């Protein structure tokens, strides 16, 4: 079975490599690598420049740049490795819940739904999810096997990493782990007389306690590191105060306000209830048929609609995503049904997984709803399904349900990825694909004319703007700084209302204070319907102070020889 899972994992890596040759999001990619470039050059997040996201993804890419130098190929292979490891870690947790080939089946959709199969660049959502999967695997290992104190302690330290990757998912995860470790490591034995260390299938209490000590050490270490580098006040402002501007508005009513997901969720719950009644004496055959129909029906319908009416549903995110809320409802219902036995369970991770999967999915959706936040967390979907079917391990119909869900989900996922529904905000209207054939961006692919326009800009900059003179790019939709090796002179990375809580006038004033003479304003945007709104007023504010000296195919070049202020930065 592990061989089959390895084939699936490699398949997820292959799909990512295929995806990199089909589409690229310049703005998203620039956001990650230009930020990493600043860190690699010695700047400190939150102190020297603002960013409303946790630091880990950017620091990982900065480390890769320091060690290997910058290249698109390196970041692409990083994403491929994340995809492969993501599938393997998910399978290991699924196997905690369901046996054998049922677990393999639930991982089949991840070939197409692993994060970088959907989205080809490094980002914090995939990083946070695979770090959670890693930590849960370590926690299960420590809780069920005899491991050394040092190993258990170090495993606990890794609990804080998801919080450093994405705050709205990572911090709730740390809290959930702390609650679980305290209960199973200290309170369960005392209150319920649970099985102690080394007794059959009991919890390895000593290992859990060392794991808990590692969690505490990791939290303290993270606080000390942040305090010594960027300052806790700066971190608090950017990570929580600034980022909260778009949190939960209006994603809760958008995600959970429609009656249809609740109706589908109710059907799934009814199907599960009928299924679990199988042990209560003789059961009419219609109960079996009805339970299977109710459990598999939504997946079959979604798959059929995707293939039969795919063109119609392109503008509605494809019905694949509509399955998230119903499966969350079903998992929550199953978790409540099993709650009395969960607290006395001998495997902490098995008992915690339904709650962890649902709660973390909920927190993930707080930022952008399921249509834009689900691409990094499909492992949680697989785990929720595994939680639902796990009570029926001895039922011969369990593999039918697992493989039925897996195959229909895969059939719905293929068109979703093929048509790049998650990347619809990226301009795909060009007549042809362009691929960079040389330089650090070699292999990057996008629809025309964005890469040829960027190449023209790089040629102009090399010929006309001295390396020592600072340059501001608006809205910085391309990895300008890491490709040219220049420094960003402003205390922000990208002109986004969340990432840049400054008015257009204050931005121009800051550029003058830092002696910026050159401003590059991008006219032909790859993410036009998003960025045109985000940078509203900024190009006009610069144009009032900086005359235009050149007009390229996709850019306006502005220049002012004598800034109004000449103070040092």
Secondary structure, 3 states (H helix, E strand, C coil): CHHHHHHHHHHHHHHHHHHHCCCCCHHHHHHHHHHHHHHHCCCCECCCECCCCCCHHHHHHHHHHHHHCCCHHHHHHHHHHHHHHHHHHHHHHHHHHCCHHHHHHHHHCHHHHCHHHHCCCCCHHHHHHHHHHHHHHHHHHHHHCCCCHHHHHHHHHHHHHHHHHCHHHHHHHHHHHHHHHHHHHHHHHHHHCCCCCCCCCCCCHHHHHHHHHHHHHHHHHHHHHHHHHCCHHHHHHHHHHHHHHHCCCCHHHHHHCCHHHHHHHHHHHHHHHHHHHHHCCCCCHHHHHHHHHHHHHHHHHHHHHHHHCCCHHHHHCCHHHHHHHHHHHHHHHHHHHCHHHHCCCCCHHHHHHHHHHHHHHHHHHHHHHHHHHHHHCHHHHHHHHHHHHHHHCCCCCHHHHHHHHHHHHHHHHHHHHHCCHHHCCCCCCCCCEEECCCCCCCCCEEECCHHHHHHHHHHHHHHHCCCCCCEEEECCCCCHHHHHCCCECCCCCCCCCCCCCCCHHHHHHHHHHCCCCEEEEECCCCCHHHHHHHCCCHHHHHHHHCEEEEECCCEEEEECCCCCCCCCC
